Amino acid sequence: MIETLRETIVFAYDTPEQRHELMALIGDMPIRKDGLRVVAFSIDNEVTRVGLLHEAAERYDDRDELRDALDAVHQCEDVKSFTWEKYEAQD
């Protein structure tokens, strides 16, 4: 059996020109069946949002508190600005 090592690399870009440059580097990697290939794209900080959802599940045992926390994470437009301290201060 061949052991497969996988790592995740996340790129950030600030301008449409930088996005174009990144996409040029990626080339046909999203459609390759094997070898070096792209297996996921994430936009709008969804990776961060999923992490916050997992954190909420670890932080809150009470069903209602968990529901409210999950809703707050889902509703947050800019998850970069989300903190548990700010969330808990709203109560």
DONU-15169 format. One record per residue: x, y, z of N, C-alpha, C, CB in turn; residue in one letter. Coordinates in nm, 3 decimals. Glycine has a CB too. Example, Ala and Ser with C-alpha at 12.3 -4.5 7.8 and 13.67 -1.06 7.14 Angstrom:
PT  n_east  n_north  n_up  ca_east  ca_north  ca_up  c_east  c_north  c_up  cb_east  cb_north  cb_up  code
PT  1.319  -0.569  0.780  1.230  -0.450  0.780  1.320  -0.330  0.780  1.131  -0.447  0.905  a
PT  1.285  -0.225  0.708  1.367  -0.106  0.714  1.290  0.003  0.787  1.408  -0.060  0.572  s
This chain:
PT  n_east  n_north  n_up  ca_east  ca_north  ca_up  c_east  c_north  c_up  cb_east  cb_north  cb_up  code
PT  0.084  -0.118  0.000  0.000  0.000  0.000  0.089  0.125  0.000  -0.096  0.000  0.123  m
PT  0.057  0.220  -0.081  0.131  0.345  -0.089  0.067  0.445  0.007  0.134  0.401  -0.236  i
PT  0.149  0.498  0.096  0.098  0.598  0.189  0.095  0.733  0.119  0.185  0.606  0.317  e
PT  -0.018  0.800  0.125  -0.034  0.928  0.059  -0.026  1.040  0.162  -0.168  0.934  -0.017  t
PT  0.061  1.133  0.138  0.073  1.252  0.223  -0.001  1.365  0.154  0.223  1.289  0.249  l
PT  -0.088  1.429  0.226  -0.161  1.544  0.170  -0.136  1.666  0.256  -0.313  1.514  0.159  r
PT  -0.113  1.776  0.192  -0.100  1.903  0.260  -0.194  2.001  0.193  0.048  1.955  0.258  e
PT  -0.236  2.100  0.266  -0.323  2.203  0.212  -0.245  2.333  0.205  -0.451  2.220  0.298  t
PT  -0.250  2.396  0.090  -0.187  2.526  0.070  -0.297  2.625  0.036  -0.077  2.522  -0.042  i
PT  -0.302  2.735  0.108  -0.405  2.835  0.085  -0.338  2.961  0.031  -0.483  2.865  0.216  v
PT  -0.389  3.009  -0.082  -0.337  3.131  -0.142  -0.435  3.246  -0.113  -0.316  3.114  -0.295  f
PT  -0.381  3.362  -0.090  -0.461  3.483  -0.078  -0.418  3.578  -0.189  -0.447  3.550  0.063  a
PT  -0.513  3.652  -0.242  -0.479  3.753  -0.342  -0.561  3.878  -0.313  -0.506  3.702  -0.486  y
PT  -0.508  3.991  -0.358  -0.570  4.119  -0.325  -0.627  4.192  -0.445  -0.470  4.206  -0.257  d
PT  -0.587  4.152  -0.564  -0.632  4.223  -0.684  -0.676  4.123  -0.791  -0.519  4.315  -0.740  t
PT  -0.757  4.166  -0.885  -0.794  4.076  -0.995  -0.672  4.028  -1.075  -0.892  4.148  -1.090  p
PT  -0.571  4.113  -1.085  -0.449  4.075  -1.156  -0.378  3.960  -1.084  -0.355  4.195  -1.170  e
PT  -0.372  3.966  -0.952  -0.310  3.858  -0.875  -0.390  3.729  -0.889  -0.297  3.898  -0.727  q
PT  -0.523  3.740  -0.891  -0.606  3.620  -0.911  -0.576  3.558  -1.047  -0.757  3.654  -0.900  r
PT  -0.566  3.640  -1.148  -0.534  3.591  -1.283  -0.398  3.520  -1.285  -0.534  3.709  -1.384  h
PT  -0.301  3.578  -1.217  -0.168  3.518  -1.209  -0.175  3.381  -1.139  -0.071  3.612  -1.133  e
PT  -0.251  3.374  -1.030  -0.267  3.248  -0.958  -0.334  3.143  -1.046  -0.348  3.269  -0.830  l
PT  -0.440  3.182  -1.115  -0.510  3.086  -1.201  -0.421  3.039  -1.316  -0.639  3.150  -1.258  m
PT  -0.333  3.125  -1.363  -0.239  3.084  -1.468  -0.142  2.978  -1.415  -0.161  3.206  -1.522  a
PT  -0.100  2.992  -1.290  -0.013  2.893  -1.229  -0.083  2.758  -1.212  0.038  2.943  -1.094  l
PT  -0.210  2.763  -1.176  -0.287  2.641  -1.151  -0.312  2.564  -1.280  -0.420  2.675  -1.084  i
PT  -0.335  2.637  -1.388  -0.352  2.573  -1.518  -0.459  2.466  -1.520  -0.223  2.513  -1.562  g
PT  -0.422  2.344  -1.563  -0.520  2.235  -1.574  -0.527  2.147  -1.450  -0.487  2.150  -1.695  d
PT  -0.462  2.189  -1.341  -0.460  2.107  -1.220  -0.598  2.071  -1.166  -0.382  2.179  -1.114  m
PT  -0.700  2.158  -1.179  -0.832  2.120  -1.126  -0.897  2.002  -1.201  -0.925  2.239  -1.131  p
PT  -0.856  1.974  -1.323  -0.920  1.865  -1.398  -0.833  1.741  -1.413  -0.958  1.914  -1.535  i
PT  -0.714  1.743  -1.356  -0.626  1.626  -1.363  -0.682  1.511  -1.280  -0.485  1.661  -1.315  r
PT  -0.661  1.388  -1.327  -0.706  1.269  -1.256  -0.603  1.220  -1.155  -0.738  1.158  -1.355  k
PT  -0.474  1.251  -1.178  -0.369  1.209  -1.086  -0.254  1.307  -1.093  -0.322  1.065  -1.117  d
PT  -0.151  1.282  -1.013  -0.039  1.374  -1.008  -0.073  1.498  -0.928  0.005  1.414  -1.148  g
PT  0.001  1.604  -0.950  -0.025  1.730  -0.880  -0.156  1.788  -0.930  0.092  1.830  -0.901  l
PT  -0.252  1.801  -0.840  -0.384  1.849  -0.882  -0.451  1.930  -0.771  -0.473  1.731  -0.922  r
PT  -0.542  2.014  -0.809  -0.621  2.094  -0.716  -0.743  2.012  -0.677  -0.662  2.234  -0.778  v
PT  -0.765  1.998  -0.547  -0.880  1.919  -0.502  -0.988  2.003  -0.434  -0.832  1.811  -0.407  v
PT  -0.961  2.133  -0.410  -1.063  2.218  -0.349  -1.028  2.364  -0.369  -1.076  2.186  -0.199  a
PT  -1.131  2.445  -0.380  -1.119  2.590  -0.379  -1.207  2.641  -0.266  -1.160  2.653  -0.518  f
PT  -1.168  2.748  -0.202  -1.251  2.810  -0.100  -1.250  2.960  -0.123  -1.201  2.775  0.043  s
PT  -1.367  3.017  -0.117  -1.377  3.162  -0.131  -1.451  3.220  -0.011  -1.448  3.200  -0.263  i
PT  -1.434  3.347  0.011  -1.504  3.420  0.115  -1.484  3.360  0.255  -1.650  3.424  0.083  d
PT  -1.366  3.312  0.281  -1.330  3.267  0.416  -1.415  3.151  0.467  -1.340  3.381  0.511  n
PT  -1.465  3.067  0.377  -1.549  2.956  0.422  -1.471  2.854  0.505  -1.612  2.887  0.302  e
PT  -1.342  2.840  0.481  -1.262  2.751  0.564  -1.262  2.801  0.708  -1.117  2.739  0.509  v
PT  -1.247  2.932  0.726  -1.251  2.992  0.859  -1.388  2.972  0.922  -1.216  3.141  0.852  t
PT  -1.494  2.988  0.843  -1.630  2.973  0.894  -1.651  2.829  0.946  -1.734  3.007  0.784  r
PT  -1.607  2.731  0.869  -1.622  2.592  0.912  -1.545  2.567  1.041  -1.573  2.496  0.801  v
PT  -1.426  2.624  1.053  -1.350  2.612  1.176  -1.424  2.670  1.295  -1.216  2.679  1.161  g
PT  -1.488  2.785  1.275  -1.565  2.847  1.383  -1.686  2.761  1.421  -1.611  2.988  1.341  l
PT  -1.747  2.698  1.323  -1.861  2.609  1.352  -1.817  2.491  1.438  -1.925  2.558  1.221  l
PT  -1.700  2.436  1.406  -1.646  2.327  1.487  -1.614  2.376  1.629  -1.520  2.267  1.422  h
PT  -1.559  2.495  1.639  -1.529  2.552  1.771  -1.656  2.570  1.852  -1.457  2.687  1.756  e
PT  -1.762  2.615  1.786  -1.890  2.633  1.857  -1.938  2.502  1.916  -1.997  2.691  1.762  a
PT  -1.924  2.394  1.839  -1.967  2.262  1.887  -1.886  2.219  2.008  -1.956  2.158  1.776  a
PT  -1.761  2.260  2.015  -1.677  2.226  2.130  -1.705  2.316  2.251  -1.530  2.236  2.091  e
PT  -1.745  2.440  2.225  -1.762  2.537  2.333  -1.896  2.524  2.406  -1.749  2.677  2.279  r
PT  -2.001  2.486  2.333  -2.136  2.493  2.390  -2.200  2.355  2.396  -2.224  2.587  2.307  y
PT  -2.236  2.314  2.519  -2.304  2.186  2.540  -2.456  2.203  2.533  -2.265  2.126  2.676  d
PT  -2.502  2.319  2.578  -2.645  2.346  2.577  -2.695  2.361  2.433  -2.677  2.473  2.659  d
PT  -2.800  2.289  2.400  -2.852  2.288  2.263  -2.891  2.427  2.213  -2.971  2.196  2.254  r
PT  -2.958  2.505  2.297  -3.002  2.639  2.255  -2.883  2.733  2.237  -3.099  2.697  2.358  d
PT  -2.785  2.725  2.329  -2.666  2.809  2.316  -2.588  2.772  2.190  -2.575  2.794  2.441  e
PT  -2.578  2.642  2.162  -2.507  2.598  2.042  -2.579  2.647  1.917  -2.496  2.445  2.040  l
PT  -2.710  2.634  1.915  -2.788  2.681  1.800  -2.765  2.830  1.776  -2.938  2.654  1.821  r
PT  -2.768  2.909  1.883  -2.746  3.053  1.871  -2.605  3.085  1.821  -2.771  3.123  2.006  d
PT  -2.506  3.011  1.872  -2.367  3.034  1.830  -2.348  2.998  1.683  -2.270  2.953  1.918  a
PT  -2.404  2.884  1.642  -2.394  2.844  1.501  -2.461  2.947  1.411  -2.458  2.706  1.478  l
PT  -2.575  2.997  1.455  -2.646  3.099  1.377  -2.563  3.227  1.366  -2.782  3.130  1.440  d
PT  -2.498  3.267  1.474  -2.414  3.387  1.472  -2.299  3.371  1.373  -2.360  3.418  1.614  a
PT  -2.237  3.254  1.371  -2.127  3.230  1.278  -2.180  3.233  1.134  -2.058  3.094  1.307  v
PT  -2.293  3.169  1.111  -2.351  3.168  0.975  -2.387  3.308  0.928  -2.475  3.078  0.970  h
PT  -2.438  3.391  1.019  -2.483  3.525  0.983  -2.371  3.627  0.968  -2.580  3.573  1.086  q
PT  -2.254  3.596  1.021  -2.142  3.691  1.019  -2.092  3.707  0.875  -2.027  3.643  1.112  c
PT  -2.097  3.828  0.825  -2.054  3.854  0.688  -1.903  3.851  0.673  -2.106  3.987  0.642  e
PT  -1.831  3.897  0.774  -1.685  3.902  0.768  -1.630  3.817  0.882  -1.632  4.049  0.776  d
PT  -1.609  3.687  0.858  -1.566  3.598  0.965  -1.426  3.631  1.017  -1.569  3.455  0.918  v
PT  -1.349  3.711  0.942  -1.219  3.753  0.993  -1.235  3.839  1.118  -1.141  3.830  0.885  k
PT  -1.349  3.905  1.130  -1.371  3.993  1.244  -1.443  3.922  1.359  -1.450  4.115  1.201  s
PT  -1.485  3.797  1.339  -1.560  3.726  1.442  -1.467  3.680  1.554  -1.633  3.605  1.382  f
PT  -1.507  3.707  1.677  -1.436  3.652  1.793  -1.542  3.601  1.890  -1.342  3.759  1.861  t
PT  -1.506  3.502  1.967  -1.599  3.450  2.067  -1.621  3.553  2.177  -1.545  3.317  2.128  w
PT  -1.520  3.633  2.204  -1.535  3.736  2.308  -1.642  3.838  2.267  -1.401  3.808  2.333  e
PT  -1.637  3.882  2.141  -1.740  3.977  2.094  -1.877  3.913  2.094  -1.707  4.028  1.952  k
PT  -1.884  3.788  2.050  -2.012  3.718  2.045  -2.072  3.706  2.186  -1.994  3.578  1.983  y
PT  -1.991  3.662  2.282  -2.041  3.643  2.417  -2.074  3.775  2.485  -1.941  3.567  2.498  e
PT  -2.010  3.883  2.446  -2.038  4.015  2.503  -2.175  4.067  2.459  -1.929  4.114  2.462  a
PT  -2.227  4.016  2.348  -2.357  4.061  2.297  -2.473  4.010  2.382  -2.376  4.014  2.153  q
PT  -2.450  3.904  2.457  -2.559  3.845  2.537  -2.601  3.932  2.650  -2.519  3.712  2.593  d
